[in-house]
Structures are given as C-alpha cells and as structure tokens.
C-alpha cells in the first residue's frame, strides 16, 4: 500500500490530470518522510515546484495523481501507483523542503540560490497513498 518502490530511488514521475482527464507526466525530485514507514499506509513523499507551474494548477483542481520511479529525464523504471497530493504550508513545508534540499545536496542549494533572483513562490506538496 505504501511507497516501498521509492525507497532507493532518486526521481519520481508524477502524472497530474487536466480538467479534460488528460494526464501530464513530469519527473521531480522528492524525499520520503523519515517519520513514516515508507512501505506503510502512512507513507509520505515530499516535493516542491514553483507556484506558477501547471502542476500546481492541476493539483488544485484534482489531487488525484499517479506516481512511478523514473530516471532524471522521466523514463519510468517501475510500476505506476495511484496517490493523492496535498499542498502543505508553514513548518511542515519548511521541514519537507529541507528534506529535499538535503537529499539533492549540493545541486539543490545552487539552484535555490539562483532562484532567489527570480523571486518565484515555491509550493511544497505531500504525496500519500490513494
């Protein structure tokens, strides 16, 4: 039921859905919640994106997604799983963002530094099993 397939993975492909039902697949960086059993029903995976992205708009309209392990370019390397996504804020979002930053050190820090100049809002999300 959980996300055991993502235990040693570096990237996940998330498929969000447009209002017409058409799926849009995007590879993203992610980190697992260390306080939850990744193989259990309480598993949570975190990722972030810029607030103006299509993913955010689609997730606000429909939190139902599919996820699969993938390569950096999005080539799926495992089975697709049904999941749900929730936008998180506050301390929980800061903690989740830090988990992703640590997993992808130092590249995430370098990219975050340059993102400061663009002043784009970062949206943090939690993925849970469907």
KALINCOR-V57512 format. One record per backbone hydrogen bond with DSSP energy under -1.0 kcal/mol. NH is the residue of the N-H (numbers start at 0). CO is the residue of the C=O. E is the energy in kcal/mol with one decimal. If there is no record, write none. Layout:
NH&CO&E ; NH&CO&E
//
This chain:
1&38&-1.5 ; 2&37&-3.7 ; 5&2&-2.3 ; 6&3&-1.8 ; 8&5&-1.2 ; 11&27&-2.1 ; 12&67&-3.5 ; 13&25&-2.8 ; 14&65&-3.4 ; 15&23&-2.4 ; 17&21&-2.8 ; 20&17&-2.1 ; 23&15&-3.0 ; 25&13&-1.9 ; 27&11&-2.9 ; 30&45&-1.9 ; 32&43&-2.8 ; 35&32&-1.5 ; 39&36&-1.7 ; 42&39&-1.5 ; 44&126&-2.0 ; 45&30&-3.3 ; 46&124&-1.8 ; 48&122&-2.1 ; 50&120&-3.5 ; 52&49&-1.8 ; 56&52&-1.4 ; 57&53&-2.7 ; 58&54&-2.9 ; 59&55&-2.4 ; 60&56&-1.4 ; 61&57&-2.1 ; 64&82&-2.6 ; 65&14&-1.6 ; 66&80&-2.5 ; 67&12&-1.7 ; 69&10&-1.6 ; 70&74&-1.6 ; 73&70&-1.9 ; 76&68&-2.5 ; 80&66&-2.5 ; 82&64&-2.6 ; 83&127&-2.5 ; 84&62&-2.2 ; 85&125&-2.2 ; 87&123&-2.8 ; 92&88&-1.1 ; 93&89&-2.0 ; 94&90&-2.6 ; 95&91&-2.4 ; 96&92&-2.7 ; 97&93&-2.2 ; 98&94&-1.9 ; 99&95&-2.0 ; 100&96&-2.6 ; 101&97&-2.5 ; 102&98&-2.0 ; 103&99&-1.9 ; 104&101&-1.2 ; 107&103&-2.3 ; 109&105&-2.1 ; 110&106&-2.5 ; 111&107&-2.3 ; 112&108&-2.1 ; 113&109&-1.8 ; 114&110&-1.8 ; 115&111&-1.2 ; 117&114&-1.2 ; 118&114&-1.1 ; 122&48&-3.4 ; 124&46&-3.1 ; 125&85&-2.7 ; 126&44&-3.5 ; 127&83&-2.7 ; 129&81&-1.4
//
